[in-house]
Amino acid sequence: MQHLNFQQGPIRPPSEANSLLIRTTQGCPWNKCSFCTLFKGMDFSIRPVEEIKKDIWAAKAFYKGRKFETCFLQDGDSFAMETADLLEVLKTLKEAFPDLKQISSYGRAQTMSKKSAEEMKAICDAGLNMLYCGMESGSIDVLKKMKKGITPKSILKSAQHAKQAGMKMMTFIILGLGGKELSDSHVRETAELLNQIDPEEIRVLSLAVKPGTELDDMVQNGSFTPLSEVEMVQEQQTLIEQLNGISSKFGNFHSINLLMEINGQLPADKSQFLSTIERFLSLPLEKQYNFILGRRIHYYNTMDDMHNQLYFDTVQRELAKANVEVLDDVFYQLRQRMI
């Protein structure tokens, strides 16, 4: 087996599965979020330009003429690079892989807002034309509680900054991130911010609390009460109801989400999204439990899979083994295994 002779980071967005991956930074410049362990123990650093350029040419040699149309710059925030250095990297990427149509990166609001409008335009014109924003929530209280280090105002400012430069934007939202304590403001203020940004795409993730995080400690000491599976579905329902005046794609792509059917285009598919959620919420409680367990133990992809009698009966037998009074805890633990 041929081994990579260029660096690869630990993360990429699911939609970048077939993209060229080039590492420009190591770790995350913030690395303090209460729910994240991804870069735990890793100091943030910006890789030297010459090292990155060597990696680009090594990747070209490794892939032996394979044509890439998309590239993702790892790890946590390529915008932390000096603009001139980032432009040099983008120039080399285009030289080595002339078929690239999209180059993307994560970008923190605080980092991007330090770039001038001219710098952002130059970066976009050089090829970095897609931004991933881990917004997670539009609620100031949730962002503070989760130690995100950003505010709704800074998120909006950086989003406008990027869009004015011509960049597309994908935002990630975490269902349940406010817990029961802040669920209402989490949904309401997230919808308000998304309505102002109107990103090209919105992707939702269902919260799974990682063991060893500060959020896990908050669960243990009672300062954060996780939502049940059904409550997270209800949060998504309310979020979708309150998304108005935007033309974003909206998707549940990560397997940790319950209703994978909810994928499409706003506003055209809004009523379909809501009818799918209503279909789930109107199921008898036992069938809701059957579907949730079937999703969590990988028998079902969609609600239609419950029509497979063999799968349904198999899941039902597993359900019968569980104590109904602690099913939410069972589902919580199964979600934890999916992250």
Secondary structure per residue as TSV (DSSP state, phi and psi in degrees):
chain	resnum	aa	ss	phi	psi
A	1	M	-	360.0	134.4
A	2	Q	-	-77.9	135.1
A	3	H	-	-99.2	147.2
A	4	L	-	-65.9	135.3
A	5	N	-	-114.1	31.0
A	6	F	S	-143.2	156.6
A	7	Q	-	-73.3	146.8
A	8	Q	-	-131.4	132.9
A	9	G	-	-83.1	175.7
A	10	P	S	-84.6	-5.1
A	11	I	-	-143.5	150.1
A	12	R	-	-155.1	153.8
A	13	P	-	-63.7	148.6
A	14	P	G	-53.9	-35.0
A	15	S	G	-72.9	-7.0
A	16	E	G	-100.9	23.0
A	17	A	T	-59.3	-33.5
A	18	N	T	-106.2	13.9
A	19	S	S	-88.4	158.4
A	20	L	E	-68.4	132.2
A	21	L	E	-111.7	120.7
A	22	I	E	-125.2	129.9
A	23	R	E	-94.5	116.1
A	24	T	-	-101.9	-30.5
A	25	T	E	-132.1	160.6
A	26	Q	E	-116.7	125.4
A	27	G	S	82.1	-163.6
A	28	C	-	-122.7	134.9
A	29	P	S	-68.5	-16.7
A	30	W	S	-101.8	-65.2
A	31	N	-	56.4	36.1
A	32	K	-	-126.2	3.0
A	33	C	-	-61.2	137.3
A	34	S	T	-65.3	-21.4
A	35	F	T	-103.4	-0.8
A	36	C	-	-115.6	138.1
A	37	T	-	-123.6	7.1
A	38	L	T	-55.5	-43.2
A	39	F	T	-113.2	25.9
A	40	K	T	-59.7	129.5
A	41	G	T	82.5	0.4
A	42	M	-	-108.4	121.3
A	43	D	-	-74.4	141.3
A	44	F	-	-75.1	138.1
A	45	S	E	-150.5	150.3
A	46	I	E	-98.8	125.1
A	47	R	-	-72.4	143.9
A	48	P	-	-59.2	142.5
A	49	V	H	-56.2	-42.8
A	50	E	H	-63.6	-35.1
A	51	E	H	-65.5	-42.5
A	52	I	H	-64.1	-43.2
A	53	K	H	-63.9	-38.4
A	54	K	H	-62.2	-40.4
A	55	D	H	-62.4	-39.5
A	56	I	H	-61.3	-46.7
A	57	W	H	-71.2	-32.2
A	58	A	H	-66.4	-37.4
A	59	A	H	-65.3	-39.3
A	60	K	H	-61.6	-42.0
A	61	A	H	-67.8	-39.4
A	62	F	H	-63.8	-43.1
A	63	Y	H	-84.7	-4.4
A	64	K	T	48.8	58.6
A	65	G	T	85.4	-1.0
A	66	R	-	-62.0	136.4
A	67	K	-	-94.7	127.4
A	68	F	-	-111.0	137.1
A	69	E	S	-103.6	-15.4
A	70	T	E	-131.8	146.6
A	71	C	E	-139.9	138.4
A	72	F	E	-116.4	130.0
A	73	L	E	-92.0	117.5
A	74	Q	E	-91.8	164.8
A	75	D	S	-96.8	-93.9
A	76	G	S	-83.5	-22.5
A	77	D	-	-171.2	94.0
A	78	S	G	-70.4	-19.1
A	79	F	G	-71.3	-8.4
A	80	A	G	-71.4	-16.2
A	81	M	S	-69.9	152.4
A	82	E	-	-60.1	140.9
A	83	T	H	-57.0	-43.4
A	84	A	H	-61.7	-38.4
A	85	D	H	-68.1	-43.0
A	86	L	H	-63.3	-40.7
A	87	L	H	-62.9	-37.0
A	88	E	H	-65.5	-40.7
A	89	V	H	-63.5	-45.4
A	90	L	H	-64.2	-38.4
A	91	K	H	-61.2	-44.1
A	92	T	H	-65.8	-39.4
A	93	L	H	-58.2	-45.3
A	94	K	H	-67.8	-32.1
A	95	E	H	-68.8	-43.3
A	96	A	H	-76.9	-34.4
A	97	F	-	-129.4	77.4
A	98	P	T	-66.3	-12.9
A	99	D	T	-85.7	-2.5
A	100	L	-	-61.5	127.8
A	101	K	-	-109.7	-23.8
A	102	Q	E	-138.4	128.0
A	103	I	E	-120.7	131.4
A	104	S	E	-131.9	165.5
A	105	S	E	-161.2	155.5
A	106	Y	E	-71.2	152.8
A	107	G	-	-148.9	125.2
A	108	R	-	-83.0	142.8
A	109	A	H	-56.9	-44.5
A	110	Q	H	-63.6	-36.4
A	111	T	H	-71.1	-46.9
A	112	M	H	-66.2	-34.5
A	113	S	T	-68.3	-13.8
A	114	K	T	-81.3	-14.8
A	115	K	S	-82.4	140.6
A	116	S	-	-74.0	165.3
A	117	A	H	-60.1	-36.7
A	118	E	H	-66.8	-40.5
A	119	E	H	-64.2	-44.0
A	120	M	H	-63.0	-39.9
A	121	K	H	-64.9	-41.8
A	122	A	H	-64.4	-39.3
A	123	I	H	-65.0	-43.5
A	124	C	H	-65.6	-44.3
A	125	D	H	-63.1	-28.9
A	126	A	T	-78.5	-7.7
A	127	G	T	127.1	-18.2
A	128	L	E	-82.4	91.2
A	129	N	E	-116.7	11.4
A	130	M	E	-139.0	127.1
A	131	L	E	-115.5	131.3
A	132	Y	E	-101.9	124.5
A	133	C	E	-116.2	114.8
A	134	G	E	-81.4	69.8
A	135	M	E	-66.7	-43.5
A	136	E	E	67.7	-46.7
A	137	S	-	-156.6	154.7
A	138	G	S	-104.6	6.2
A	139	S	-	-91.1	125.6
A	140	I	H	-61.3	-36.6
A	141	D	H	-68.7	-40.1
A	142	V	H	-68.5	-43.4
A	143	L	H	-60.2	-39.6
A	144	K	H	-67.2	-45.5
A	145	K	H	-63.4	-34.7
A	146	M	T	-88.8	1.1
A	147	K	T	55.6	44.5
A	148	K	-	-71.2	-24.5
A	149	G	S	75.1	16.5
A	150	I	-	-136.8	164.2
A	151	T	-	-123.2	161.7
A	152	P	H	-56.8	-36.7
A	153	K	H	-64.0	-42.2
A	154	S	H	-69.9	-34.3
A	155	I	H	-63.0	-46.7
A	156	L	H	-63.4	-43.9
A	157	K	H	-61.7	-45.5
A	158	S	H	-69.0	-35.3
A	159	A	H	-64.9	-44.2
A	160	Q	H	-64.3	-38.9
A	161	H	H	-57.7	-48.0
A	162	A	H	-68.6	-42.8
A	163	K	H	-67.9	-36.7
A	164	Q	H	-64.0	-29.4
A	165	A	H	-78.1	-11.9
A	166	G	T	102.7	8.2
A	167	M	-	-82.8	142.4
A	168	K	E	-80.1	159.0
A	169	M	E	-139.7	130.1
A	170	M	E	-116.2	127.3
A	171	T	E	-110.1	143.7
A	172	F	E	-109.3	133.2
A	173	I	E	-121.2	138.1
A	174	I	E	-107.5	111.6
A	175	L	E	-65.3	135.9
A	176	G	T	86.9	1.8
A	177	L	T	-69.0	-19.5
A	178	G	T	-87.1	-6.5
A	179	G	T	63.9	-173.9
A	180	K	T	-69.2	-27.6
A	181	E	T	-65.8	-38.0
A	182	L	S	-122.5	20.7
A	183	S	H	-58.9	-44.9
A	184	D	H	-61.9	-48.8
A	185	S	H	-70.5	-33.3
A	186	H	H	-57.8	-49.3
A	187	V	H	-71.0	-49.0
A	188	R	H	-62.8	-48.0
A	189	E	H	-76.4	-27.2
A	190	T	H	-66.9	-44.0
A	191	A	H	-62.0	-42.2
A	192	E	H	-60.3	-43.1
A	193	L	H	-69.9	-41.8
A	194	L	H	-62.6	-37.3
A	195	N	H	-63.3	-32.7
A	196	Q	H	-76.1	-37.1
A	197	I	H	-78.9	-41.6
A	198	D	-	50.2	61.7
A	199	P	-	-69.1	160.5
A	200	E	S	-61.2	-35.2
A	201	E	E	-147.9	143.1
A	202	I	E	-120.1	127.7
A	203	R	E	-123.0	134.9
A	204	V	E	-107.3	149.0
A	205	L	E	-129.5	140.7
A	206	S	E	-86.4	135.4
A	207	L	-	-66.1	131.2
A	208	A	-	-127.2	124.0
A	209	V	-	-82.0	119.0
A	210	K	-	-78.4	130.1
A	211	P	T	-59.0	141.1
A	212	G	T	90.2	-3.2
A	213	T	S	-89.8	165.4
A	214	E	H	-63.5	-33.5
A	215	L	H	-64.2	-37.9
A	216	D	H	-61.1	-41.0
A	217	D	H	-62.0	-38.1
A	218	M	H	-65.9	-36.0
A	219	V	H	-64.5	-44.0
A	220	Q	H	-65.3	-37.7
A	221	N	H	-90.2	2.0
A	222	G	T	84.9	7.9
A	223	S	S	-87.5	-6.1
A	224	F	-	-139.2	122.4
A	225	T	-	-108.7	109.6
A	226	P	-	-62.3	148.0
A	227	L	-	-79.1	151.5
A	228	S	-	-75.8	170.8
A	229	E	H	-57.7	-45.5
A	230	V	H	-64.6	-39.8
A	231	E	H	-65.5	-33.1
A	232	M	H	-70.5	-34.0
A	233	V	H	-63.2	-41.7
A	234	Q	H	-65.5	-35.4
A	235	E	H	-62.3	-43.7
A	236	Q	H	-64.3	-37.7
A	237	Q	H	-58.7	-48.7
A	238	T	H	-66.4	-38.9
A	239	L	H	-60.0	-49.4
A	240	I	H	-62.7	-40.8
A	241	E	H	-58.1	-33.8
A	242	Q	H	-94.6	-0.1
A	243	L	-	-83.8	112.5
A	244	N	-	-137.2	142.9
A	245	G	S	75.4	17.3
A	246	I	-	-121.9	160.7
A	247	S	-	-124.8	40.1
A	248	S	-	-81.2	149.8
A	249	K	E	-70.4	150.2
A	250	F	E	-136.6	128.4
A	251	G	E	-146.8	148.9
A	252	N	-	-112.6	90.8
A	253	F	-	-103.4	-27.9
A	254	H	S	-78.2	139.0
A	255	S	T	-64.1	-13.6
A	256	I	T	-72.5	-14.9
A	257	N	S	-78.9	150.1
A	258	L	S	-81.1	-49.4
A	259	L	-	-102.2	85.3
A	260	M	T	-69.7	-13.1
A	261	E	T	-68.1	-21.5
A	262	I	-	-81.6	87.5
A	263	N	E	-146.7	132.1
A	264	G	E	168.1	-151.1
A	265	Q	E	-123.8	129.7
A	266	L	T	-88.5	147.7
A	267	P	T	-87.4	-4.5
A	268	A	T	-57.2	-39.0
A	269	D	T	-99.0	8.7
A	270	K	H	-58.4	-46.6
A	271	S	H	-65.3	-34.8
A	272	Q	H	-66.7	-42.3
A	273	F	H	-56.2	-47.3
A	274	L	H	-68.7	-34.3
A	275	S	H	-70.3	-33.5
A	276	T	H	-63.9	-44.1
A	277	I	H	-64.3	-42.9
A	278	E	H	-63.4	-35.4
A	279	R	H	-60.4	-43.9
A	280	F	H	-67.5	-46.7
A	281	L	H	-66.9	-23.6
A	282	S	T	-87.2	-5.0
A	283	L	S	-64.8	146.4
A	284	P	-	-56.6	151.3
A	285	L	H	-54.4	-41.3
A	286	E	H	-65.0	-36.3
A	287	K	H	-73.2	-32.5
A	288	Q	H	-59.8	-47.0
A	289	Y	H	-61.7	-41.3
A	290	N	H	-60.4	-44.7
A	291	F	H	-66.9	-44.6
A	292	I	H	-60.1	-47.9
A	293	L	H	-64.4	-41.3
A	294	G	H	-61.0	-35.9
A	295	R	H	-68.7	-42.5
A	296	R	H	-73.3	-23.8
A	297	I	T	-109.7	18.4
A	298	H	T	68.9	31.9
A	299	Y	S	-92.4	-32.7
A	300	Y	-	-115.0	144.6
A	301	N	S	-105.0	-37.7
A	302	T	S	-135.9	170.0
A	303	M	G	-62.5	-29.3
A	304	D	G	-62.7	-23.6
A	305	D	G	-66.3	-16.7
A	306	M	G	-67.7	-16.5
A	307	H	G	-72.9	-16.3
A	308	N	-	-74.4	106.4
A	309	Q	H	-62.5	-35.9
A	310	L	H	-62.7	-47.0
A	311	Y	H	-62.6	-46.5
A	312	F	H	-58.2	-47.1
A	313	D	H	-66.8	-36.7
A	314	T	H	-64.0	-45.5
A	315	V	H	-65.0	-38.5
A	316	Q	H	-62.6	-36.8
A	317	R	H	-66.1	-40.0
A	318	E	H	-65.2	-38.3
A	319	L	H	-63.9	-37.4
A	320	A	H	-65.3	-23.0
A	321	K	H	-79.1	-17.3
A	322	A	S	-91.8	152.1
A	323	N	-	-80.5	115.9
A	324	V	G	-57.4	-31.3
A	325	E	G	-68.2	-20.5
A	326	V	G	-117.9	20.4
A	327	L	H	-60.2	-38.6
A	328	D	H	-59.7	-37.3
A	329	D	H	-67.2	-38.2
A	330	V	H	-62.2	-47.8
A	331	F	H	-63.4	-39.1
A	332	Y	H	-58.8	-45.3
A	333	Q	H	-69.3	-37.5
A	334	L	H	-65.5	-37.3
A	335	R	H	-63.7	-38.4
A	336	Q	H	-59.8	-32.6
A	337	R	T	-75.0	-9.6
A	338	M	T	-96.3	3.0
A	339	I	-	-111.0	360.0
